[in-house]
Amino acid sequence: MSKTENKKQEEEEESSTTTNTMAWPDIEEELVIPELLHSEGVKKLHMSIQNEWDYLQKSACQTAAGRALWKHVIHDPLAHLFAGETHLRNLHTKIQRDRLNNAREVSGVILAVRTLWFDTRIQAALDSFDNDATQVVLLGAGMDARSYRLNCLNKSDVFEVDFPDVLQTKTSLVQAAVSSREELKMTAKSLIDVATDIRDKDWFENLKKSGFVPEINTVWVLEGILYYLSHTEAMQVLNLIAEKCKVTSTVLLADFMNKPSASLPNSVFHFYSDWPDQLLPSLGFSHVKLSQIGDPDANFGLLHNPLNLFNKLLRLPRTAQIHPDDGTPCCRLYLVEASGSPPPDKSITNNVSL
Ligand SMILES: C[S@@+](CC[C@H](N)C(=O)[O-])C[C@H]1O[C@@H](n2cnc3c(N)ncnc32)[C@H](O)[C@@H]1O
């Protein structure tokens, strides 16, 4: 094949990837709002979310909207109800605009990939434990519905930690779904609300008071939370979890922003780490695996286009802060799994003392 033919084929491949293999969410032209969101009780709950919650709390509904509109890859029976009409409409409009512009990155795709990555890694972590008794702690649980959608949680006590308003409203929304006779089955063994602010010193005491047992194998899920904390607060949380590796088998699943992501103009984010794969071992975790959106274990067939932002970043060294092609900041989101366990003799002692 001549050079020109080669180039032409490359261009054709490029344009076919851009237009055909882009994984668009399967959304309707007109957004269909489920009937339950029109009921008086649910409308009132969402009105108070819109009027009374701050941006931090509202971020819980934004992520639920992502899962609702990427429903062809995430089956979340509560996502529409948790998101509410405003957040569904906002994201729907953005996706429609992306479609019109034939965008390389579709709004919500990061969220979809992140959700699927956490789902996969939670299951793998639970499978890795040699004991049936397990706990899963969702820090900044927001409108996470895993206790109603992941079967792998059927032997786990799930602790959802968030602000009191968020957890109370979530409970009321679930009650509305149940009383509307929507088929809703809890898939977790148990679900315990822990209404506390993880910036406060006593948050871990509150978790224990709610029934959390430090000696039981635990998966800690920190999805979409660390970067809302200050550096000191985030490090306190990470240190506390790392300490637990000395007591029991512990898995931490967390997403980290790098500095350019947290430093964009008008950013609401604070904590970042450019090298979480170095930070976490220094705190006491023994195994750390870092993935980036677009990596083989973090694309779930949703990021075919080689020219999209994530795939372009994968080709650059992680030290790069500015993209050499266009001068834009290299904003990365790291998906990180870290684990640790006490030395074997110590775990025997712990078992005996249980
Ligand atoms: C972006 S949402 C993520 C929710 C959920 N993890 C998910 O991925 O869908 C962040 C959540 O963290 C909660 N949050 C933020 N700061 C918190 C704090 N200091 N203590 C407890 N919860 C907090 C917010 O209320 C919100 O529900």
The ligand as an SDF file (V2000), in Angstrom:
LIG
                    3D

 27 29  0  0  0  0  0  0  0  0999 V2000
  -19.9150   13.0430   44.2590 C   0  0  0  0  0  0  0  0  0  0  0  0
  -20.9230   12.3730   45.5040 S   0  0  0  0  0  0  0  0  0  0  0  0
  -20.4870   10.6750   45.3670 C   0  0  0  0  0  0  0  0  0  0  0  0
  -21.5510    9.7890   45.9160 C   0  0  0  0  0  0  0  0  0  0  0  0
  -21.3260    8.2940   45.6960 C   0  0  0  0  0  0  0  0  0  0  0  0
  -20.1060    7.8310   46.3000 N   0  0  0  0  0  0  0  0  0  0  0  0
  -21.3500    7.9910   44.2190 C   0  0  0  0  0  0  0  0  0  0  0  0
  -20.2740    7.7470   43.6470 O   0  0  0  0  0  0  0  0  0  0  0  0
  -22.4210    8.0310   43.6420 O   0  0  0  0  0  0  0  0  0  0  0  0
  -20.0830   12.8560   47.0030 C   0  0  0  0  0  0  0  0  0  0  0  0
  -20.8430   12.4700   48.2630 C   0  0  0  0  0  0  0  0  0  0  0  0
  -19.9760   12.6560   49.3740 O   0  0  0  0  0  0  0  0  0  0  0  0
  -20.6990   13.2410   50.4180 C   0  0  0  0  0  0  0  0  0  0  0  0
  -19.7560   13.9670   51.2710 N   0  0  0  0  0  0  0  0  0  0  0  0
  -18.9350   14.9800   50.8890 C   0  0  0  0  0  0  0  0  0  0  0  0
  -18.2150   15.4070   51.9350 N   0  0  0  0  0  0  0  0  0  0  0  0
  -18.5680   14.6330   52.9860 C   0  0  0  0  0  0  0  0  0  0  0  0
  -18.1730   14.6040   54.3450 C   0  0  0  0  0  0  0  0  0  0  0  0
  -17.2780   15.4630   54.8120 N   0  0  0  0  0  0  0  0  0  0  0  0
  -18.7260   13.6800   55.1660 N   0  0  0  0  0  0  0  0  0  0  0  0
  -19.6520   12.8140   54.6950 C   0  0  0  0  0  0  0  0  0  0  0  0
  -20.0680   12.8040   53.4140 N   0  0  0  0  0  0  0  0  0  0  0  0
  -19.5490   13.7030   52.5690 C   0  0  0  0  0  0  0  0  0  0  0  0
  -21.6960   14.1540   49.7380 C   0  0  0  0  0  0  0  0  0  0  0  0
  -22.7820   14.4590   50.5680 O   0  0  0  0  0  0  0  0  0  0  0  0
  -22.0910   13.3050   48.5440 C   0  0  0  0  0  0  0  0  0  0  0  0
  -23.1530   12.4690   48.8430 O   0  0  0  0  0  0  0  0  0  0  0  0
  1  2  1  0
  2  3  1  0
  2 10  1  0
  3  4  1  0
  4  5  1  0
  5  6  1  0
  5  7  1  0
  7  8  2  0
  7  9  1  0
 10 11  1  0
 11 12  1  0
 11 26  1  0
 12 13  1  0
 13 14  1  0
 13 24  1  0
 14 15  1  0
 14 23  1  0
 15 16  2  0
 16 17  1  0
 17 18  1  0
 17 23  2  0
 18 19  1  0
 18 20  2  0
 20 21  1  0
 21 22  2  0
 22 23  1  0
 24 25  1  0
 24 26  1  0
 26 27  1  0
M  CHG  2   2   1   9  -1
M  END
$$$$
